[in-house]
């Protein structure tokens, strides 16, 4: 994050070495002793959860900054990055969280809130800073991983308060509205109203279909096949708002199950590839990566290969090639499907094993 010397009142950085092997003894939700950090006269405490502070079988490391000693009216930035094995800062795992009181905005953080080990606290940070497998394979040196943590205190610079943009919300209100609509889509028996100019501006595929010489350019209603209504609704939501829609509810509960989320993001990734919405495709890829396990990685790898997502493919291959994972993945139905339909991926896996 960029900030000027004029706006920065104070800053402080510390180096923390994590004994990776020792953390394997900890339970999920258990944090290490608080790490003090100071920026001028301002003090805060860093909490590191080596096996995460929520679910996911302890796959993620969580990092938070407790703000209980800092005036709620003060703007803060919390930065954390890891040191590579060559002793240089990693650009791949560097994150920052911020709270801008003047503008009423925040970024890159989730509130920790109530936690059984430390009670209720105002905090910023990440429930999923990095996976333990990535930390071990990329950043652990002689059993230790080095975290660099920074606290930056910002002034308001005499700024005039400007409300945050609500463009996404205003455009989002147009989704499905017949007001001003000049095209509609029939999807699985449902009708969706839309606006050619908006769709064309966001997707080159929609532009060719709706404003070009294709038949759809003159059709008031376009019928779409091979896409579910819920998927198309989420796609339209992204087109108008640039936000990935969160699915809520399922047939069996008020909160969508893990399998529902997985299927939803698989279908949405396919649709994003179909309409050349690269940002949406990467957002879906990230959601699929967050759901990766020994049971799902082979299927996710197949999606990454089929729908041209090299970033997701690379992560899945790295996950799969971990010895403890590969033996379990190799006996899953997903891996059998991979062997039957993706011979080039199987060849790549064999090359990695042999090397």
Helices and strands as residue ranges (DSSP letters): E 8-19, H 20-23, E 35-39, E 42-49, G 56-58, E 60-66, E 75-83, E 89-100, E 105-107, E 113-115, E 119-121, E 123-131, H 132-134, I 135-139, E 144-154, H 167-172, E 183-187, E 190-194, H 196-202, H 204-211, G 215-218, E 221-224, H 229-241, H 258-274, H 278-290, H 297-306, H 310-321, H 323-329, H 333-341, H 343-354
